[in-house]
């Protein structure tokens, strides 16, 4: 009905990727590009699809198209940067994100820039890069102090043990944005659940995360509610339940092409199996992670931890 619909092409792309059927998305996108060569949604979607299919030349072509375009910052910072993080190449992810953040700030899109920085800071925290995460928080807050970055920063703060600051952020968000979807239904409940888990109240954390269940597979949230639910179960030493959450994420290999939670779920899964006494499956999960991260930056803390944990199982 509307060949220029930006949302339509994105919905088709992510729908097929959720089914691990990228060829069908490609079959719709390529003809559409011929009549809409500068359509940001089609170009962005084709970058993702070519990446999933392992077509490096095709992906690079759309990455070049995106360079310098404000409408295509998601392709570089969210797409290429996310893929770099997925394979443990955080130095590359930072550099790619930096390019688009400069572009956004130069065009006065500070909220969008702060949002990218907040998600990058969360990724750094989840990988154990505390110093880089703190730097990302400071950079994000220097640009904005709103719903664009505060929910994600709340999750990051409590993951780093900053419970008082996290509680203050959560309270502020509820006060300032009482009807906001992200605050009330997705990232906000995740931040509260991590806080409750850190305080030793895992049942309350699991209950809080049910609020996010209807949106937890949404691409925008990067499997964060599912991943955090797995971490909560791990903290409570519920290996079987934790494994089920991480396995859910690993079903969506194509949907998670730019998602760091995908490789980290292998680590969570390995730890869950080890907790349950299934050491053969734990070793296999560690091997999958280490294979995926064979070219990762060697100084990432979670990589070092996974290698040490795997060695103890030999």
Backbone as CSV, one residue per row, in Angstrom:
resi,resn,N_x,N_y,N_z,CA_x,CA_y,CA_z,C_x,C_y,C_z
1,UNK,0.814,-1.209,0.000,0.000,0.000,0.000,0.851,1.264,0.000
2,UNK,2.016,1.177,0.646,2.904,2.341,0.710,4.356,1.870,0.565
3,UNK,4.889,1.879,-0.668,6.244,1.383,-0.915,7.338,2.149,-0.183
4,UNK,7.010,3.324,0.354,8.021,4.116,1.069,7.885,4.014,2.593
5,UNK,7.093,3.070,3.038,6.899,2.895,4.479,8.178,2.407,5.143
6,UNK,8.733,3.240,6.024,9.976,2.845,6.718,9.722,1.688,7.674
7,UNK,8.643,1.795,8.444,8.348,0.757,9.418,8.005,-0.579,8.804
8,UNK,7.375,-0.554,7.638,6.972,-1.799,6.986,8.150,-2.691,6.647
9,UNK,9.187,-2.115,6.069,10.354,-2.911,5.689,11.102,-3.432,6.913
10,UNK,11.157,-2.617,7.939,11.796,-3.082,9.168,11.033,-4.235,9.798
11,UNK,9.690,-4.128,9.803,8.866,-5.189,10.393,9.028,-6.500,9.638
12,UNK,9.039,-6.420,8.301,9.223,-7.624,7.488,10.589,-8.244,7.764
13,UNK,11.611,-7.405,7.803,12.975,-7.900,8.016,13.103,-8.621,9.350
14,UNK,12.697,-7.954,10.432,12.869,-8.555,11.749,11.935,-9.739,11.957
15,UNK,10.785,-9.715,11.291,9.880,-10.864,11.370,10.508,-12.113,10.776
16,UNK,11.077,-11.971,9.583,11.731,-13.126,8.960,12.994,-13.542,9.713
17,UNK,13.740,-12.584,10.241,14.946,-12.939,10.998,14.578,-13.668,12.280
18,UNK,13.429,-13.319,12.874,12.981,-14.024,14.077,12.651,-15.479,13.767
19,UNK,12.344,-15.759,12.519,12.067,-17.129,12.077,13.308,-17.798,11.492
20,UNK,14.453,-17.079,11.549,15.708,-17.562,10.940,15.529,-17.852,9.453
21,UNK,14.824,-16.928,8.750,14.570,-17.071,7.312,15.009,-15.785,6.579
22,UNK,16.308,-15.482,6.602,16.780,-14.218,6.025,16.616,-14.125,4.512
23,UNK,16.649,-15.246,3.807,16.518,-15.209,2.346,15.191,-14.613,1.914
24,UNK,14.136,-14.861,2.679,12.823,-14.335,2.317,12.754,-12.821,2.532
25,UNK,13.448,-12.342,3.543,13.531,-10.890,3.737,14.297,-10.264,2.573
26,UNK,15.393,-10.894,2.187,16.208,-10.392,1.083,15.398,-10.324,-0.212
27,UNK,14.556,-11.330,-0.445,13.751,-11.386,-1.675,12.769,-10.230,-1.768
28,UNK,12.347,-9.683,-0.635,11.435,-8.535,-0.627,12.211,-7.221,-0.693
29,UNK,13.334,-7.159,-0.006,14.081,-5.905,0.105,14.820,-5.516,-1.167
30,UNK,15.418,-6.479,-1.850,16.238,-6.135,-3.019,15.425,-5.486,-4.140
31,UNK,14.255,-6.025,-4.521,13.454,-5.332,-5.541,12.997,-3.950,-5.070
32,UNK,12.684,-3.831,-3.788,12.228,-2.549,-3.256,13.330,-1.498,-3.346
33,UNK,14.583,-1.918,-3.179,15.696,-0.968,-3.224,15.854,-0.353,-4.608
34,UNK,15.522,-1.091,-5.648,15.677,-0.586,-7.017,14.799,0.634,-7.275
35,UNK,13.645,0.662,-6.647,12.748,1.814,-6.833,12.889,2.843,-5.714
36,UNK,13.576,2.465,-4.633,13.785,3.383,-3.498,15.246,3.318,-3.065
37,UNK,16.198,3.718,-3.931,17.622,3.493,-3.650,18.159,4.212,-2.417
38,UNK,17.513,5.296,-1.996,17.985,6.031,-0.821,17.045,5.893,0.368
39,UNK,16.228,4.860,0.362,15.312,4.595,1.468,16.122,4.062,2.650
40,UNK,16.138,4.808,3.749,16.981,4.409,4.881,16.558,3.072,5.471
41,UNK,15.246,2.842,5.557,14.766,1.591,6.133,15.195,0.383,5.329
42,UNK,15.134,0.486,3.995,15.524,-0.640,3.146,17.023,-0.865,3.223
43,UNK,17.800,0.197,3.144,19.262,0.070,3.225,19.701,-0.494,4.576
44,UNK,19.107,0.012,5.649,19.434,-0.492,6.977,19.100,-1.975,7.106
45,UNK,17.921,-2.335,6.589,17.488,-3.729,6.682,18.371,-4.647,5.845
46,UNK,18.772,-4.192,4.661,19.639,-5.021,3.821,21.020,-5.199,4.442
47,UNK,21.501,-4.189,5.145,22.777,-4.351,5.844,22.688,-5.508,6.840
48,UNK,21.592,-5.544,7.580,21.402,-6.613,8.570,21.278,-7.964,7.886
49,UNK,20.465,-8.027,6.836,20.224,-9.305,6.151,21.501,-9.836,5.507
50,UNK,22.251,-8.968,4.828,23.516,-9.412,4.236,24.487,-9.885,5.311
51,UNK,24.481,-9.229,6.455,25.349,-9.638,7.560,24.978,-11.035,8.043
52,UNK,23.675,-11.280,8.182,23.207,-12.598,8.608,23.615,-13.672,7.606
53,UNK,23.520,-13.345,6.322,23.835,-14.312,5.273,25.338,-14.483,5.049
54,UNK,26.138,-13.681,5.724,27.584,-13.773,5.555,28.089,-13.149,4.280
55,UNK,27.280,-12.281,3.678,27.667,-11.583,2.449,28.370,-10.286,2.842
56,UNK,29.678,-10.350,3.028,30.426,-9.186,3.521,30.420,-8.031,2.525
57,UNK,30.512,-8.340,1.227,30.498,-7.269,0.225,29.161,-6.539,0.233
58,UNK,28.072,-7.296,0.324,26.754,-6.679,0.360,26.574,-5.819,1.595
59,UNK,26.989,-6.329,2.757,26.869,-5.562,3.997,27.720,-4.299,3.935
60,UNK,28.930,-4.424,3.393,29.828,-3.276,3.316,29.274,-2.203,2.390
61,UNK,28.590,-2.620,1.353,27.998,-1.670,0.407,26.973,-0.770,1.116
62,UNK,26.166,-1.365,1.964,25.144,-0.580,2.672,25.742,0.186,3.845
63,UNK,26.840,-0.309,4.374,27.535,0.435,5.423,28.137,1.712,4.838
64,UNK,28.678,1.613,3.643,29.212,2.793,2.963,28.102,3.778,2.641
65,UNK,26.948,3.265,2.215,25.803,4.143,1.930,25.421,4.925,3.191
66,UNK,25.494,4.270,4.354,25.059,4.891,5.598,26.020,5.948,6.116
67,UNK,27.275,5.884,5.706,28.294,6.769,6.259,27.929,8.245,6.100
68,UNK,27.900,8.958,7.220,27.649,10.389,7.195,26.193,10.786,7.143
69,UNK,25.276,9.808,7.139,23.848,10.111,7.051,23.212,9.996,8.438
70,UNK,22.590,11.065,8.893,21.943,11.058,10.199,20.841,10.005,10.254
71,UNK,20.110,9.842,9.151,19.001,8.886,9.123,19.472,7.439,9.188
72,UNK,20.772,7.222,9.014,21.290,5.853,8.972,22.255,5.548,10.109
73,UNK,22.198,6.341,11.174,23.146,6.111,12.267,22.956,4.740,12.907
74,UNK,21.721,4.225,12.877,21.473,2.906,13.446,22.233,1.813,12.727
75,UNK,22.504,2.014,11.429,23.236,1.016,10.661,24.658,0.883,11.179
76,UNK,25.285,2.011,11.492,26.686,1.983,11.911,26.807,1.723,13.411
77,UNK,26.191,2.575,14.228,26.334,2.430,15.685,25.585,1.212,16.202
78,UNK,24.326,1.047,15.770,23.530,-0.075,16.256,23.802,-1.370,15.525
79,UNK,24.036,-1.278,14.200,24.247,-2.475,13.399,25.678,-2.966,13.417
80,UNK,26.562,-2.199,12.788,27.965,-2.608,12.717,28.615,-2.608,14.100
81,UNK,28.297,-1.605,14.913,28.847,-1.549,16.267,28.360,-2.707,17.112
82,UNK,27.075,-3.026,16.980,26.515,-4.157,17.719,27.120,-5.474,17.293
83,UNK,27.372,-5.606,15.991,28.000,-6.843,15.504,29.421,-6.983,16.029
84,UNK,30.147,-5.876,16.072,31.504,-5.925,16.619,31.467,-6.371,18.075
85,UNK,30.521,-5.816,18.842,30.388,-6.207,20.252,29.975,-7.665,20.373
86,UNK,29.144,-8.139,19.453,28.690,-9.537,19.477,29.867,-10.507,19.396
87,UNK,30.913,-10.088,18.710,32.084,-10.949,18.563,33.222,-10.533,19.507
88,UNK,32.888,-9.708,20.501,33.870,-9.341,21.507,34.903,-8.340,21.038
89,UNK,34.617,-7.611,19.975,35.550,-6.618,19.448,35.110,-5.238,19.932
90,UNK,35.311,-4.993,21.215,34.782,-3.784,21.821,35.514,-2.527,21.375
91,UNK,36.797,-2.620,21.091,37.511,-1.428,20.594,36.901,-0.965,19.270
92,UNK,36.582,-1.912,18.413,35.952,-1.580,17.136,34.538,-1.042,17.372
93,UNK,33.801,-1.650,18.294,32.441,-1.195,18.584,32.440,0.250,19.084
94,UNK,33.408,0.583,19.945,33.498,1.958,20.449,33.777,2.941,19.325
95,UNK,34.667,2.569,18.433,35.036,3.467,17.343,33.861,3.701,16.402
96,UNK,33.145,2.642,16.062,31.988,2.780,15.175,30.902,3.630,15.832
97,UNK,30.668,3.409,17.110,29.655,4.192,17.815,30.063,5.656,17.904
98,UNK,31.355,5.901,18.101,31.855,7.265,18.231,31.549,8.089,16.977
99,UNK,31.683,7.469,15.808,31.429,8.177,14.548,30.006,8.711,14.501
100,UNK,29.057,7.853,14.850,27.662,8.265,14.764,27.265,9.198,15.893
101,UNK,27.857,9.025,17.066,27.542,9.927,18.173,27.974,11.348,17.835
102,UNK,29.154,11.502,17.233,29.599,12.820,16.776,28.609,13.408,15.779
103,UNK,28.140,12.574,14.853,27.201,13.031,13.831,25.882,13.475,14.457
104,UNK,25.382,12.694,15.410,24.127,13.046,16.074,24.258,14.347,16.866
105,UNK,25.332,14.480,17.615,25.536,15.691,18.421,25.680,16.920,17.521
106,UNK,26.392,16.756,16.417,26.582,17.878,15.487,25.262,18.356,14.902
107,UNK,24.272,17.458,14.854,22.955,17.824,14.314,21.911,18.012,15.421
108,UNK,22.399,18.175,16.666,21.547,18.483,17.826,20.563,17.375,18.189
109,UNK,20.927,16.122,17.897,20.125,14.988,18.343,20.768,14.392,19.603
110,UNK,20.802,15.200,20.650,21.505,14.787,21.864,20.856,13.606,22.569
111,UNK,19.521,13.554,22.565,18.846,12.433,23.215,19.194,11.115,22.534
112,UNK,19.212,11.122,21.201,19.557,9.905,20.466,21.003,9.500,20.737
113,UNK,21.890,10.475,20.764,23.303,10.182,21.046,23.463,9.610,22.451
114,UNK,22.747,10.184,23.417,22.844,9.699,24.794,22.294,8.283,24.915
115,UNK,21.290,7.952,24.096,20.721,6.604,24.119,21.743,5.583,23.639
116,UNK,22.446,5.882,22.528,23.498,4.993,22.035,24.580,4.804,23.090
117,UNK,24.961,5.888,23.725,26.007,5.823,24.747,25.566,4.994,25.948
118,UNK,24.294,5.091,26.313,23.805,4.343,27.477,23.811,2.847,27.200
119,UNK,23.424,2.443,25.990,23.432,1.013,25.659,24.864,0.494,25.547
120,UNK,25.753,1.322,25.030,27.158,0.915,24.963,27.725,0.758,26.373
121,UNK,27.350,1.670,27.282,27.811,1.579,28.668,27.284,0.317,29.332
122,UNK,26.034,-0.054,29.038,25.469,-1.274,29.599,26.224,-2.497,29.086
123,UNK,26.537,-2.506,27.785,27.295,-3.620,27.215,28.661,-3.739,27.871
124,UNK,29.311,-2.607,28.061,30.621,-2.611,28.728,30.491,-3.201,30.130
125,UNK,29.445,-2.820,30.854,29.246,-3.312,32.217,29.012,-4.817,32.218
126,UNK,28.201,-5.291,31.287,27.902,-6.723,31.228,29.135,-7.551,30.886
127,UNK,30.068,-6.951,30.174,31.298,-7.654,29.832,32.386,-7.490,30.891
128,UNK,32.096,-6.666,31.902,33.047,-6.480,32.985,33.982,-5.307,32.821
129,UNK,33.771,-4.499,31.776,34.624,-3.328,31.542,34.101,-2.143,32.360
130,UNK,34.336,-2.172,33.659,33.742,-1.171,34.553,34.196,0.252,34.255
131,UNK,35.476,0.431,33.970,35.989,1.781,33.710,35.357,2.369,32.455
132,UNK,35.284,1.563,31.398,34.667,2.029,30.152,33.188,2.313,30.359
133,UNK,32.527,1.495,31.189,31.104,1.708,31.467,30.885,3.016,32.205
134,UNK,31.741,3.296,33.197,31.613,4.566,33.945,31.825,5.763,33.017
135,UNK,32.789,5.648,32.120,33.046,6.725,31.163,31.834,6.927,30.256
136,UNK,31.214,5.817,29.835,30.032,5.903,28.980,28.863,6.564,29.689
137,UNK,28.694,6.254,30.972,27.627,6.887,31.753,27.831,8.396,31.811
138,UNK,29.054,8.807,32.103,29.346,10.242,32.210,29.081,10.950,30.878
139,UNK,29.493,10.317,29.781,29.290,10.919,28.454,27.808,11.004,28.127
140,UNK,27.058,9.956,28.471,25.622,9.948,28.196,24.902,11.021,29.002
141,UNK,25.216,11.114,30.285,24.545,12.096,31.146,24.920,13.533,30.793
142,UNK,26.093,13.717,30.183,26.495,15.062,29.753,25.623,15.555,28.608
143,UNK,25.015,14.620,27.874,24.189,14.987,26.721,22.708,15.072,27.058
144,UNK,22.264,14.209,27.971,20.830,14.163,28.254,20.584,13.564,29.629
145,UNK,19.415,13.884,30.178,19.003,13.326,31.465,17.504,13.088,31.334
146,UNK,17.134,12.062,30.544,15.732,11.871,30.182,15.438,10.385,29.996
147,UNK,14.242,10.097,29.510,13.831,8.716,29.270,14.669,8.042,28.189
148,UNK,15.415,8.815,27.412,16.218,8.231,26.333,17.404,7.432,26.869
149,UNK,17.911,7.808,28.033,19.104,7.132,28.543,19.001,6.664,29.996
150,UNK,18.141,7.283,30.809,18.119,6.961,32.239,17.697,5.518,32.559
151,UNK,16.698,4.936,31.871,16.351,3.544,32.206,17.522,2.585,32.013
152,UNK,18.222,2.699,30.894,19.366,1.819,30.630,20.488,2.075,31.624
153,UNK,20.719,3.346,31.947,21.771,3.666,32.911,21.418,3.145,34.303
154,UNK,20.119,3.067,34.611,19.709,2.489,35.884,20.100,1.023,35.979
155,UNK,19.885,0.277,34.888,20.288,-1.137,34.851,21.792,-1.249,35.031
156,UNK,22.517,-0.402,34.321,23.975,-0.468,34.368,24.491,-0.148,35.781
157,UNK,23.908,0.863,36.433,24.386,1.256,37.754,24.217,0.124,38.771
158,UNK,23.061,-0.513,38.759,22.849,-1.565,39.741,23.701,-2.789,39.426
159,UNK,23.983,-3.045,38.149,24.866,-4.157,37.794,26.284,-3.920,38.316
160,UNK,26.626,-2.657,38.466,27.963,-2.313,38.954,27.981,-2.092,40.468
161,UNK,26.879,-2.445,41.132,26.837,-2.320,42.579,26.472,-0.948,43.092
162,UNK,26.067,-0.030,42.205,25.715,1.328,42.611,24.219,1.376,42.945
163,UNK,23.841,0.662,43.993,22.416,0.467,44.274,21.699,1.757,44.667
164,UNK,22.349,2.601,45.441,21.697,3.846,45.868,21.410,4.741,44.672
165,UNK,22.403,4.876,43.770,22.207,5.708,42.576,21.148,5.107,41.662
166,UNK,21.135,3.766,41.564,20.137,3.102,40.725,18.737,3.323,41.266
167,UNK,18.569,3.176,42.573,17.261,3.401,43.191,16.794,4.836,42.962
168,UNK,17.711,5.781,43.068,17.364,7.184,42.838,16.901,7.403,41.399
169,UNK,17.591,6.762,40.444,17.199,6.886,39.036,15.822,6.294,38.789
170,UNK,15.577,5.119,39.342,14.287,4.461,39.145,13.156,5.318,39.708
171,UNK,13.360,5.866,40.900,12.336,6.721,41.513,12.096,7.974,40.675
172,UNK,13.184,8.548,40.155,13.050,9.746,39.330,12.268,9.450,38.053
173,UNK,12.564,8.320,37.431,11.877,7.945,36.193,10.378,7.770,36.425
174,UNK,10.022,7.102,37.503,8.597,6.888,37.802,7.891,8.208,38.065
175,UNK,8.599,9.127,38.680,8.003,10.438,38.998,7.837,11.284,37.739
176,UNK,8.856,11.302,36.884,8.835,12.172,35.707,8.043,11.592,34.540
177,UNK,8.005,10.235,34.433,7.362,9.598,33.276,6.386,8.525,33.750
178,UNK,5.303,8.906,34.409,4.391,7.923,35.008,3.673,7.032,33.996
179,UNK,3.591,7.460,32.722,2.859,6.676,31.721,3.763,6.150,30.607
180,UNK,5.054,6.279,30.774,5.981,5.920,29.699,6.115,4.400,29.568
181,UNK,6.059,3.918,28.342,6.116,2.468,28.087,7.468,1.874,28.504
182,UNK,8.556,2.525,28.092,9.879,2.006,28.409,10.117,1.977,29.921
183,UNK,9.695,3.013,30.590,9.899,3.117,32.032,9.079,2.078,32.784
184,UNK,7.842,1.858,32.345,6.916,1.012,33.091,6.859,-0.439,32.641
185,UNK,7.255,-0.705,31.381,7.002,-2.036,30.821,8.247,-2.767,30.344
186,UNK,9.355,-2.076,30.114,10.525,-2.777,29.584,11.763,-2.536,30.448
187,UNK,12.536,-1.514,30.137,13.815,-1.324,30.815,13.647,-0.943,32.277
188,UNK,12.597,-0.203,32.602,12.352,0.167,33.994,12.209,-1.053,34.899
189,UNK,11.319,-2.005,34.567,11.215,-3.224,35.376,12.511,-4.033,35.428
190,UNK,13.286,-4.013,34.350,14.563,-4.716,34.360,15.488,-4.113,35.417
191,UNK,15.570,-2.780,35.444,16.416,-2.113,36.433,15.972,-2.464,37.848
192,UNK,14.660,-2.445,38.091,14.140,-2.782,39.419,14.436,-4.232,39.777
193,UNK,14.304,-5.139,38.800,14.556,-6.559,39.055,16.018,-6.814,39.409
194,UNK,16.928,-6.145,38.702,18.353,-6.307,39.018,18.629,-5.800,40.427
195,UNK,17.986,-4.693,40.800,18.149,-4.134,42.140,17.619,-5.110,43.191
196,UNK,16.433,-5.671,42.949,15.847,-6.623,43.901,16.708,-7.870,44.034
197,UNK,17.240,-8.352,42.917,18.103,-9.531,42.946,19.377,-9.256,43.728
198,UNK,19.955,-8.064,43.519,21.179,-7.698,44.232,20.947,-7.618,45.731
199,UNK,19.704,-7.334,46.127,19.361,-7.248,47.540,18.919,-8.590,48.115
200,UNK,19.028,-9.649,47.294,18.723,-10.998,47.756,17.275,-11.412,47.653
201,UNK,16.479,-10.643,46.905,15.055,-10.953,46.785,14.750,-11.419,45.362
202,UNK,15.225,-12.614,45.026,15.043,-13.142,43.666,13.576,-13.367,43.299
203,UNK,12.722,-13.893,44.202,11.310,-14.060,43.836,10.646,-12.749,43.405
204,UNK,10.951,-11.666,44.127,10.384,-10.366,43.749,10.916,-9.922,42.396
205,UNK,12.200,-10.187,42.128,12.799,-9.810,40.843,12.121,-10.542,39.688
206,UNK,11.884,-11.841,39.864,11.217,-12.619,38.810,9.800,-12.100,38.588
207,UNK,9.109,-11.773,39.663,7.755,-11.235,39.547,7.774,-9.892,38.823
208,UNK,8.737,-9.046,39.140,8.839,-7.740,38.481,9.059,-7.898,36.982
209,UNK,9.848,-8.894,36.587,10.162,-9.095,35.169,8.974,-9.589,34.348
210,UNK,7.919,-10.089,35.019,6.735,-10.496,34.251,6.102,-9.301,33.549
211,UNK,6.329,-8.113,34.087,5.802,-6.893,33.461,6.363,-6.704,32.064
212,UNK,7.603,-7.150,31.867,8.267,-6.954,30.574,8.051,-8.116,29.605
213,UNK,7.298,-9.124,30.004,7.213,-10.345,29.204,6.605,-10.119,27.822
214,UNK,5.643,-9.226,27.697,4.983,-9.022,26.396,5.888,-8.322,25.387
215,UNK,6.968,-7.691,25.862,7.844,-6.968,24.944,9.267,-7.513,24.937
216,UNK,9.519,-8.610,25.644,10.903,-9.015,25.887,11.618,-9.553,24.658
217,UNK,10.875,-9.918,23.612,11.517,-10.341,22.373,11.629,-9.204,21.368
218,UNK,11.190,-8.022,21.759,11.286,-6.875,20.863,12.735,-6.521,20.555
219,UNK,13.004,-6.248,19.291,14.376,-5.971,18.852,14.977,-4.791,19.607
220,UNK,14.161,-3.797,19.903,14.670,-2.587,20.550,15.267,-2.858,21.925
221,UNK,14.836,-3.932,22.579,15.283,-4.193,23.953,16.417,-5.214,24.003
222,UNK,16.751,-5.804,22.866,17.935,-6.664,22.789,17.915,-7.863,23.728
223,UNK,16.730,-8.459,23.947,16.584,-9.617,24.839,16.936,-9.296,26.293
224,UNK,17.024,-8.023,26.642,17.486,-7.648,27.976,16.642,-8.254,29.095
225,UNK,15.291,-8.222,29.024,14.520,-8.828,30.122,14.783,-10.326,30.275
226,UNK,14.934,-11.044,29.159,15.184,-12.486,29.225,16.571,-12.748,29.800
227,UNK,17.547,-11.981,29.335,18.920,-12.152,29.802,19.014,-11.888,31.304
228,UNK,18.386,-10.824,31.757,18.432,-10.483,33.179,17.693,-11.540,34.002
229,UNK,16.586,-12.083,33.476,15.887,-13.148,34.204,16.818,-14.352,34.388
230,UNK,17.597,-14.662,33.353,18.575,-15.738,33.479,19.608,-15.441,34.554
231,UNK,20.076,-14.183,34.611,21.058,-13.801,35.627,20.469,-13.887,37.037
232,UNK,19.204,-13.509,37.162,18.547,-13.584,38.472,18.480,-15.035,38.942
233,UNK,18.097,-15.934,38.039,18.048,-17.352,38.402,19.436,-17.874,38.762
234,UNK,20.452,-17.423,38.021,21.817,-17.848,38.343,22.218,-17.392,39.740
235,UNK,21.925,-16.141,40.043,22.277,-15.603,41.366,21.590,-16.404,42.466
236,UNK,20.383,-16.891,42.167,19.614,-17.667,43.148,19.931,-19.163,43.067
237,UNK,20.949,-19.510,42.256,21.417,-20.889,42.108,20.328,-21.833,41.597
238,UNK,19.507,-21.309,40.671,18.476,-22.118,40.011,18.956,-22.410,38.589
239,UNK,19.828,-23.412,38.469,20.479,-23.690,37.198,19.526,-24.048,36.073
240,UNK,18.552,-24.906,36.340,17.618,-25.345,35.298,16.827,-24.175,34.750
241,UNK,16.319,-23.335,35.648,15.519,-22.174,35.215,16.380,-21.166,34.460
242,UNK,17.609,-20.962,34.923,18.515,-20.039,34.234,18.823,-20.536,32.829
243,UNK,19.106,-21.825,32.694,19.431,-22.395,31.383,18.291,-22.176,30.391
244,UNK,17.048,-22.329,30.848,15.893,-22.158,29.963,15.832,-20.744,29.391
245,UNK,16.188,-19.732,30.197,16.153,-18.348,29.718,17.247,-18.104,28.668
246,UNK,18.464,-18.547,28.955,19.557,-18.327,28.005,19.326,-19.110,26.708
247,UNK,18.724,-20.295,26.814,18.415,-21.087,25.615,17.394,-20.377,24.736
248,UNK,16.470,-19.637,25.347,15.485,-18.875,24.558,16.187,-17.882,23.642
249,UNK,17.157,-17.177,24.181,17.883,-16.182,23.381,18.640,-16.856,22.252
250,UNK,19.257,-17.988,22.530,20.101,-18.665,21.546,19.304,-19.288,20.400
251,UNK,17.975,-19.348,20.536,17.137,-19.805,19.430,17.117,-18.802,18.280
252,UNK,17.418,-17.530,18.598,17.229,-16.445,17.628,18.572,-15.950,17.103
253,UNK,19.327,-16.827,16.454,20.671,-16.474,15.998,20.651,-15.341,14.979
254,UNK,19.642,-15.309,14.095,19.572,-14.266,13.070,19.044,-12.956,13.638
255,UNK,18.054,-13.048,14.490,17.490,-11.850,15.111,18.534,-11.153,15.967
256,UNK,19.494,-11.936,16.482,20.506,-11.413,17.404,21.815,-11.078,16.709
257,UNK,21.781,-10.795,15.407,23.011,-10.571,14.652,23.816,-9.397,15.193
258,UNK,23.148,-8.406,15.778,23.859,-7.240,16.316,23.687,-7.138,17.822
259,UNK,23.519,-8.288,18.475,23.134,-8.291,19.880,24.193,-8.967,20.751
260,UNK,24.870,-8.219,21.620,25.883,-8.820,22.500,25.332,-9.829,23.489
261,UNK,24.007,-9.779,23.772,23.446,-10.750,24.702,23.470,-12.164,24.132
262,UNK,23.607,-12.292,22.824,23.649,-13.631,22.223,24.896,-14.398,22.677
263,UNK,26.108,-13.882,22.476,27.275,-14.635,22.943,27.334,-14.751,24.465
264,UNK,26.916,-13.701,25.177,26.955,-13.749,26.631,26.002,-14.810,27.179
265,UNK,24.973,-15.146,26.403,24.045,-16.190,26.837,24.710,-17.558,26.852
266,UNK,25.733,-17.759,26.009,26.481,-19.018,26.069,27.209,-19.144,27.406
267,UNK,27.748,-18.024,27.889,28.424,-18.039,29.190,27.412,-18.319,30.294
268,UNK,26.267,-17.631,30.235,25.218,-17.866,31.217,24.742,-19.312,31.193
269,UNK,24.595,-19.849,29.979,24.142,-21.231,29.828,25.168,-22.205,30.413
270,UNK,26.443,-21.969,30.127,27.500,-22.830,30.658,27.492,-22.814,32.188
271,UNK,27.331,-21.632,32.758,27.303,-21.524,34.219,26.070,-22.204,34.801
272,UNK,24.952,-22.103,34.082,23.720,-22.753,34.548,23.873,-24.271,34.528
273,UNK,24.453,-24.799,33.454,24.671,-26.250,33.374,25.642,-26.714,34.458
274,UNK,26.702,-25.954,34.672,27.667,-26.320,35.707,27.004,-26.328,37.078
275,UNK,26.124,-25.363,37.311,25.407,-25.277,38.585,24.504,-26.495,38.778
276,UNK,23.980,-27.011,37.658,23.090,-28.175,37.707,23.853,-29.496,37.696
277,UNK,25.175,-29.424,37.562,25.988,-30.637,37.562,26.138,-31.296,36.208
278,UNK,25.644,-30.661,35.144,25.785,-31.225,33.795,27.033,-30.630,33.157
279,UNK,28.185,-31.191,33.485,29.460,-30.597,33.085,29.768,-30.785,31.599
280,UNK,29.228,-31.833,30.988,29.443,-32.042,29.555,28.780,-30.919,28.757
281,UNK,27.536,-30.583,29.115,26.839,-29.493,28.423,27.478,-28.144,28.751
282,UNK,27.978,-28.012,29.970,28.658,-26.765,30.345,29.903,-26.574,29.484
283,UNK,30.683,-27.629,29.310,31.880,-27.530,28.466,31.507,-27.158,27.030
284,UNK,30.435,-27.763,26.515,30.009,-27.471,25.144,29.601,-26.010,24.988
285,UNK,28.902,-25.470,25.984,28.474,-24.067,25.919,29.676,-23.132,25.979
286,UNK,30.644,-23.440,26.844,31.866,-22.635,26.884,32.589,-22.694,25.538
287,UNK,32.645,-23.866,24.929,33.312,-24.016,23.631,32.617,-23.180,22.565
288,UNK,31.292,-23.164,22.584,30.548,-22.341,21.618,30.890,-20.870,21.804
289,UNK,30.940,-20.432,23.052,31.270,-19.030,23.316,32.685,-18.701,22.874
290,UNK,33.635,-19.522,23.247,35.036,-19.256,22.914,35.268,-19.330,21.413
291,UNK,34.510,-20.169,20.719,34.613,-20.210,19.262,34.080,-18.943,18.630
292,UNK,32.956,-18.447,19.157,32.357,-17.212,18.646,33.271,-16.019,18.908
293,UNK,33.997,-16.060,20.014,34.877,-14.963,20.417,36.353,-15.273,20.160
294,UNK,36.634,-16.073,19.179,38.038,-16.454,18.913,38.898,-15.259,18.527
295,UNK,38.290,-14.211,17.962,39.034,-13.016,17.571,38.707,-11.812,18.454
296,UNK,38.158,-12.077,19.627,37.746,-10.989,20.526,38.951,-10.285,21.139
297,UNK,38.718,-9.062,21.626,39.757,-8.358,22.387,40.143,-9.236,23.581
298,UNK,41.398,-9.534,23.764,41.790,-10.505,24.795,41.647,-10.029,26.229
299,UNK,41.462,-8.716,26.432,41.439,-8.191,27.794,40.038,-8.035,28.372
300,UNK,39.009,-8.548,27.707,37.644,-8.406,28.214,37.454,-9.332,29.422
301,UNK,37.049,-8.798,30.566,36.963,-9.609,31.785,36.104,-10.866,31.662
302,UNK,34.947,-10.778,31.002,34.088,-11.968,30.945,34.727,-13.060,30.090
303,UNK,35.546,-12.676,29.119,36.274,-13.657,28.318,37.310,-14.371,29.183
304,UNK,38.030,-13.602,29.980,39.014,-14.202,30.882,38.342,-15.146,31.884
305,UNK,37.198,-14.716,32.413,36.475,-15.548,33.376,36.001,-16.847,32.734
306,UNK,35.453,-16.732,31.512,34.953,-17.923,30.821,36.079,-18.910,30.539
307,UNK,37.235,-18.407,30.139,38.372,-19.290,29.881,38.804,-20.009,31.160
308,UNK,38.844,-19.286,32.268,39.245,-19.885,33.541,38.226,-20.926,34.005
309,UNK,36.943,-20.606,33.868,35.893,-21.541,34.277,35.896,-22.804,33.415
310,UNK,36.137,-22.599,32.113,36.197,-23.736,31.184,37.390,-24.635,31.526
311,UNK,38.513,-24.040,31.856,39.708,-24.814,32.186,39.477,-25.702,33.410
312,UNK,38.699,-25.220,34.360,38.434,-26.006,35.567,37.568,-27.229,35.282
313,UNK,36.857,-27.206,34.151,35.973,-28.336,33.807,36.693,-29.424,33.010
314,UNK,37.957,-29.165,32.658,38.687,-30.146,31.838,39.190,-31.323,32.678
